Amino acid sequence: MARRDYYEVLGVGKTASVDEIKKSYRKLAMQYHPDRNPGNKEAEEKFKEATEAYTVLGDDEKRKRYDQFGFAGIEGMGGYGGNPFQGGGFSGFEDVFAGFEDIFGSFFGSQGGGGFRTGRRARRGSDLLYNIDITLEDAAFGKKVDITYERQSTCDVCHGVGSKTGDGRKRCPDCGGSGQIRRSQGFFSISTPCSRCHGSGDVIDNPCPSCGGNGVIRKKTTKSVKIPQGIDNGKRVIIKGEGDAGEAGSPPGDLHIKFRVALHEYFYREGNNLLLHIPISFTQATLGDEISISTLDKKVIKMKIPAGCENGKILRVKGAGMPTLENPDYKGDLYIKVEIEIPKHLNKEEKKILEEFRKVHGEEQKPMPKKLSEKIREDEDSYSQFF
């Protein structure tokens, strides 16, 4: 595509002053910058075209050669000539940006589509992680606990400005705020981090003695945290703005609270349900009985053991499990697995009674295997996680 006259591109006359050229380019660059027009190829091309025009008309020597010889007069000048985008994309924009800080110092404060930079933007504070060890009862009923942790807090002396006099950070005079020093060696141009600002692009003339110019200091913080009812092991709660303070007034990070629920002595959690193993005697299983069970909230409930109860029988108590995190009023169930304890040491009288029982019950006959279909029907109400 034919190149348009640079004055036409910027919409100024050939007698326009440097300020008029800058003002016109500012308007076009703001309008067509790729960050404001993501994916818009036409806007990207117009941005490149305006930038190319400015690199020539904004430079006295290039402008004179352009006015005298046209495009031929500026080819090969400054390594890139009049086109800072040679090679595609924005690879050459870094070379011309050093002359644009007074125009785009705030707008281009971050790395853009072509990798150019004007130093680093003040960073948001880091997120912090705090682990809390709690009991199953804490997870079920919730409570408030106080935690103490270290965080980066805004300096009390300079109030985050970083300077002793309150002037704050200034553009580094050595690199012009770019954070990079460019040195030409023959046909090559090498960029290195600025030694004065260490690549940040800004400096503090009078650092705060309390924070050393960082604007933040490390201190201990105590905060009251509520343990949500129904919280599960490994789950997190995020408290906004309670992480490290950000740089130069930028937003703070968040505090991530990770809950580690300890194993209970008797109850095992499976989702919102609780599992419990209860041992009963051989006679209780045979004759049936009523037993008392204490739930997680210390309530005592009566459970009926049916006569002829088999080992591994699952009994359910509705609503005696864990509350859900979304709705603490809704609770899971308590599943109780019955385990029959067979006596291993019998005295003579006990053996005699069992021998008589065996004769009366006819157990001397050879047992027949139970059909698989019958076994499946018996286990249909069993809670699978118990097996």
Secondary structure, DSSP 8 states (H G I E B T S, - for coil): -----HHHHHT--TT--HHHHHHHHHHHHHHH-TTTSTT-HHHHHHHHHHHHHHHHHTSHHHHHHHHHHGGGGTTTTTTTTT-TTTTSTTTTHHHHHTT-HHHHTTTT-S--TT---SS--------EEEEEEE-HHHHHH-EEEEEEEEEEEE-TTTTTS-BSSS---EE-TTTTTSSEEEEEETTEEEEEE-TTTTTSSEE-SSB-TTTTTSSEEEEEEEEEEEE-TT--TT-EEEETT-S---GGG-----EEEEEEE---SS-EEETTEEEEEEEEEHHHHHH-EEEEEE-TTS-EEEEEE-TT--TT-EEEETT-S-B-SS-TT-B--EEEEEEEE--S---HHHHHHHHHHHHHHTTTS------HHHHHHHTTTS-GGG-
